[in-house]
Amino acid sequence: MKHRRINNVTPLVEIEIESGIPLPPVVHPRKLQWTDFFSEMKVGDSFFVDNIATNIMSSHMSRAKKALKRKFTQRTVGKGVRVWRVS
C-alpha cells in the first residue's frame, strides 16, 4: 500500500490506496421507499419527521399522491413536519 500527500498545504494528511474493496450499490436518498411508506397509511393516520424542511417532505408527499391516487396534507410542527392521510 502506497501513501501519497493530498496537498502541500495540509501537512501530515495521507490517503491509503487499497485494493479489493467492493463498490456498494447506488443509493438514491430521495427514493427512500416513501411511496411504500405512504401506501401503508389509512385515512386519519399521521406521522411526524423531526428536523426536515417542509419543502423536502412536500416533494415526497407529491410523488406519493400521484402514485397512490390518495390525498395527504402536512403541517410544520416545531422543527419538523407532520403528515396526515386525508382520503
N, CA, C and O of each residue as an XYZ file, in Angstrom:
348
protein
N       0.836     -1.166      0.000
C       0.000      0.000      0.000
C       0.891      1.242      0.000
O       1.854      1.341      0.760
N       0.544      2.173     -0.864
C       1.334      3.381     -1.007
C       0.621      4.552     -0.356
O      -0.607      4.637     -0.399
N       1.376      5.448      0.241
C       0.811      6.665      0.826
C       1.201      7.850     -0.037
O       2.343      7.952     -0.486
N       0.254      8.743     -0.267
C       0.532      9.973     -1.018
C      -0.040     11.150     -0.257
O      -1.031     11.005      0.460
N       0.561     12.293     -0.401
C       0.064     13.515      0.227
C      -1.076     14.086     -0.604
O      -1.031     14.069     -1.834
N      -2.104     14.595      0.082
C      -3.216     15.241     -0.613
C      -2.728     16.537     -1.239
O      -2.962     16.784     -2.422
N      -2.061     17.354     -0.464
C      -1.510     18.608     -0.957
C      -0.405     19.055     -0.004
O      -0.190     18.442      1.042
N       0.275     20.101     -0.365
C       1.355     20.611      0.480
C       0.856     21.589      1.529
O       1.601     21.947      2.441
N      -0.391     22.028      1.415
C      -0.937     22.996      2.356
C      -1.358     22.303      3.657
O      -1.164     22.849      4.743
N      -1.928     21.113      3.547
C      -2.382     20.370      4.715
C      -1.322     19.330      5.069
O      -1.252     18.276      4.437
N      -0.503     19.619      6.069
C       0.574     18.682      6.388
C       0.054     17.407      7.056
O      -0.967     17.425      7.744
N       0.743     16.346      6.851
C       0.511     15.062      7.505
C      -0.835     14.410      7.195
O      -1.283     13.531      7.930
N      -1.468     14.831      6.126
C      -2.711     14.192      5.735
C      -2.363     13.217      4.620
O      -1.842     13.608      3.576
N      -2.656     11.959      4.852
C      -2.309     10.934      3.872
C      -3.508     10.065      3.544
O      -4.406      9.877      4.365
N      -3.505      9.548      2.343
C      -4.553      8.636      1.899
C      -3.900      7.300      1.618
O      -2.846      7.234      0.985
N      -4.526      6.236      2.088
C      -4.012      4.895      1.824
C      -4.733      4.336      0.606
O      -5.963      4.320      0.573
N      -3.993      3.879     -0.389
C      -4.579      3.247     -1.573
C      -4.837      1.786     -1.245
O      -3.940      1.071     -0.797
N      -6.067      1.349     -1.470
C      -6.451     -0.014     -1.117
C      -6.989     -0.746     -2.344
O      -7.480     -0.120     -3.282
N      -6.894     -2.053     -2.330
C      -7.465     -2.872     -3.402
C      -8.456     -3.866     -2.812
O      -8.418     -4.184     -1.623
N      -9.333     -4.340     -3.669
C     -10.251     -5.388     -3.264
C     -11.439     -4.931     -2.449
O     -12.128     -5.768     -1.866
N     -11.708     -3.637     -2.383
C     -12.870     -3.124     -1.653
C     -14.032     -3.066     -2.650
O     -13.950     -2.332     -3.634
N     -15.126     -3.832     -2.418
C     -16.236     -3.833     -3.379
C     -16.978     -2.501     -3.383
O     -17.112     -1.843     -2.352
N     -17.451     -2.125     -4.551
C     -18.223     -0.898     -4.721
C     -19.650     -1.144     -4.247
O     -20.308     -2.053     -4.752
N     -20.153     -0.352     -3.282
C     -21.528     -0.559     -2.799
C     -22.532     -0.116     -3.848
O     -22.194      0.676     -4.728
N     -23.762     -0.613     -3.772
C     -24.784     -0.197     -4.737
C     -25.134      1.274     -4.555
O     -24.971      1.835     -3.471
N     -25.615      1.887     -5.626
C     -26.008      3.290     -5.599
C     -27.272      3.431     -4.756
O     -28.227      2.673     -4.925
N     -27.271      4.401     -3.854
C     -28.438      4.685     -3.021
C     -28.923      6.082     -3.382
O     -28.170      7.054     -3.312
N     -30.174      6.167     -3.762
C     -30.765      7.460     -4.096
C     -31.534      7.947     -2.882
O     -32.623      7.444     -2.605
N     -30.987      8.932     -2.138
C     -31.636      9.353     -0.903
C     -33.063      9.850     -1.071
O     -33.859      9.739     -0.138
N     -33.407     10.391     -2.226
C     -34.768     10.890     -2.410
C     -35.758      9.775     -2.697
O     -36.969      9.996     -2.680
N     -35.253      8.585     -2.958
C     -36.140      7.463     -3.263
C     -36.060      6.451     -2.130
O     -35.750      5.283     -2.361
N     -36.331      6.883     -0.933
C     -36.211      6.023      0.236
C     -37.487      5.239      0.512
O     -37.887      5.076      1.665
N     -38.114      4.764     -0.534
C     -39.327      3.966     -0.395
C     -40.456      4.735      0.285
O     -41.275      4.144      0.988
N     -40.500      6.054      0.078
C     -41.563      6.853      0.674
C     -42.928      6.406      0.180
O     -43.881      6.375      0.959
N     -43.046      6.056     -1.104
C     -44.344      5.654     -1.627
C     -44.842      4.407     -0.904
O     -46.026      4.306     -0.583
N     -43.939      3.456     -0.646
C     -44.324      2.258      0.110
C     -44.797      2.639      1.508
O     -45.772      2.088      2.020
N     -44.096      3.584      2.113
C     -44.449      4.034      3.457
C     -45.832      4.679      3.451
O     -46.677      4.353      4.286
N     -46.064      5.599      2.503
C     -47.358      6.281      2.411
C     -48.480      5.291      2.116
O     -49.609      5.491      2.565
N     -48.191      4.236      1.373
C     -49.239      3.272      0.999
C     -49.781      2.518      2.210
O     -50.901      2.009      2.157
N     -49.030      2.432      3.284
C     -49.464      1.734      4.496
C     -50.414      2.566      5.357
O     -51.030      2.042      6.285
N     -50.532      3.851      5.054
C     -51.352      4.735      5.878
C     -52.832      4.588      5.567
O     -53.227      4.452      4.409
N     -53.647      4.618      6.620
C     -55.106      4.628      6.493
C     -55.578      6.064      6.697
O     -54.861      6.880      7.275
N     -56.779      6.370      6.226
C     -57.348      7.713      6.409
C     -57.333      8.047      7.897
O     -57.797      7.261      8.723
N     -56.800      9.214      8.232
C     -56.701      9.663      9.618
C     -55.353      9.376     10.259
O     -55.034      9.948     11.301
N     -54.546      8.488      9.650
C     -53.201      8.209     10.174
C     -52.284      9.395      9.922
O     -52.477     10.152      8.970
N     -51.291      9.550     10.779
C     -50.299     10.607     10.579
C     -48.946     10.112     11.060
O     -48.845      9.118     11.779
N     -47.907     10.828     10.645
C     -46.568     10.566     11.157
C     -45.821     11.880     11.269
O     -46.163     12.857     10.602
N     -44.812     11.904     12.104
C     -44.011     13.103     12.343
C     -42.557     12.808     11.992
O     -42.017     11.771     12.377
N     -41.926     13.724     11.260
C     -40.499     13.623     10.939
C     -39.831     14.865     11.505
O     -40.151     15.984     11.106
N     -38.906     14.669     12.430
C     -38.197     15.777     13.071
C     -37.063     16.271     12.175
O     -36.485     15.499     11.409
N     -36.757     17.533     12.275
C     -35.625     18.146     11.565
C     -35.671     17.925     10.062
O     -34.685     17.494      9.464
N     -36.800     18.217      9.456
C     -36.917     18.139      7.994
C     -37.658     19.378      7.519
O     -38.596     19.840      8.169
N     -37.236     19.905      6.395
C     -37.880     21.091      5.835
C     -39.191     20.694      5.170
O     -39.308     19.605      4.608
N     -40.168     21.578      5.239
C     -41.479     21.326      4.655
C     -41.374     21.037      3.162
O     -42.074     20.161      2.654
N     -40.507     21.764      2.451
C     -40.414     21.562      1.004
C     -39.855     20.185      0.649
O     -40.204     19.636     -0.395
N     -39.010     19.628      1.483
C     -38.479     18.292      1.221
C     -39.592     17.256      1.379
O     -39.747     16.374      0.534
N     -40.360     17.363      2.453
C     -41.458     16.423      2.656
C     -42.529     16.617      1.590
O     -43.162     15.646      1.177
N     -42.745     17.849      1.136
C     -43.729     18.110      0.077
C     -43.401     17.327     -1.180
O     -44.295     16.807     -1.848
N     -42.137     17.244     -1.495
C     -41.694     16.517     -2.679
C     -42.043     15.030     -2.566
O     -42.575     14.441     -3.507
N     -41.742     14.423     -1.407
C     -42.064     13.014     -1.190
C     -43.576     12.798     -1.216
O     -44.067     11.837     -1.809
N     -44.302     13.699     -0.570
C     -45.748     13.589     -0.470
C     -46.394     13.723     -1.850
O     -47.343     13.004     -2.161
N     -45.892     14.628     -2.669
C     -46.432     14.845     -4.005
C     -46.288     13.593     -4.869
O     -47.218     13.214     -5.581
N     -45.118     12.955     -4.803
C     -44.907     11.719     -5.563
C     -45.859     10.621     -5.092
O     -46.407      9.877     -5.905
N     -46.053     10.525     -3.781
C     -46.950      9.504     -3.231
C     -48.397      9.778     -3.656
O     -49.129      8.848     -3.995
N     -48.812     11.048     -3.638
C     -50.169     11.404     -4.056
C     -50.444     10.921     -5.472
O     -51.488     10.327     -5.744
N     -49.496     11.181     -6.377
C     -49.666     10.798     -7.780
C     -49.648      9.285     -7.953
O     -50.483      8.729     -8.667
N     -48.706      8.624     -7.308
C     -48.556      7.178     -7.475
C     -49.724      6.410     -6.866
O     -50.165      5.406     -7.426
N     -50.226      6.873     -5.728
C     -51.246      6.126     -4.996
C     -52.663      6.640     -5.208
O     -53.633      5.985     -4.827
N     -52.777      7.831     -5.826
C     -54.083      8.477     -6.020
C     -54.824      8.627     -4.691
O     -56.010      8.320     -4.576
N     -54.084      9.108     -3.696
C     -54.627      9.382     -2.369
C     -54.270     10.818     -1.998
O     -53.420     11.436     -2.639
N     -54.916     11.342     -0.970
C     -54.647     12.720     -0.559
C     -53.952     12.737      0.801
O     -54.318     12.009      1.723
N     -52.950     13.585      0.885
C     -52.192     13.795      2.111
C     -52.056     15.286      2.330
O     -52.123     16.071      1.384
N     -51.867     15.673      3.576
C     -51.579     17.067      3.886
C     -50.513     17.095      4.970
O     -50.298     16.106      5.671
N     -49.852     18.231      5.098
C     -48.772     18.343      6.082
C     -48.821     19.685      6.778
O     -49.358     20.658      6.249
N     -48.252     19.723      7.972
C     -48.127     20.961      8.738
C     -46.763     20.966      9.405
O     -46.268     19.928      9.844
N     -46.165     22.135      9.477
C     -44.921     22.295     10.206
C     -45.239     22.282     11.696
O     -46.128     22.998     12.158
N     -44.510     21.466     12.436
C     -44.684     21.360     13.885
C     -43.295     21.479     14.497
O     -42.480     20.562     14.386
N     -43.028     22.610     15.142
C     -41.688     22.842     15.690
C     -40.663     22.864     14.569
O     -40.775     23.650     13.628
N     -39.667     21.999     14.674
C     -38.623     21.928     13.643
C     -38.846     20.758     12.690
O     -37.946     20.390     11.936
N     -40.030     20.179     12.722
C     -40.318     19.045     11.864
C     -41.615     19.223     11.110
O     -42.172     20.318     11.039
N     -42.085     18.115     10.545
C     -43.302     18.119      9.732
C     -44.157     16.924     10.124
O     -43.651     15.813     10.284
N     -45.471     17.159     10.280
C     -46.423     16.072     10.493
C     -47.265     15.946      9.228
O     -47.752     16.940      8.688
N     -47.431     14.693      8.762
C     -48.182     14.406      7.538
C     -49.377     13.535      7.904
O     -49.249     12.580      8.670
N     -50.556     13.877      7.342
C     -51.783     13.116      7.554
C     -52.288     12.583      6.223
O     -52.130     13.229      5.187
N     -52.895     11.404      6.255
C     -53.637     10.928      5.103
C     -55.063     11.404      5.298
O     -55.681     11.124      6.325
N     -55.595     12.133      4.304
C     -56.932     12.701      4.435
C     -57.979     11.995      3.574
O     -59.173     12.137      3.836
N     -57.570     11.243      2.561
C     -58.540     10.437      1.779
C     -57.800      9.401      0.971
O     -58.421      8.623      0.247
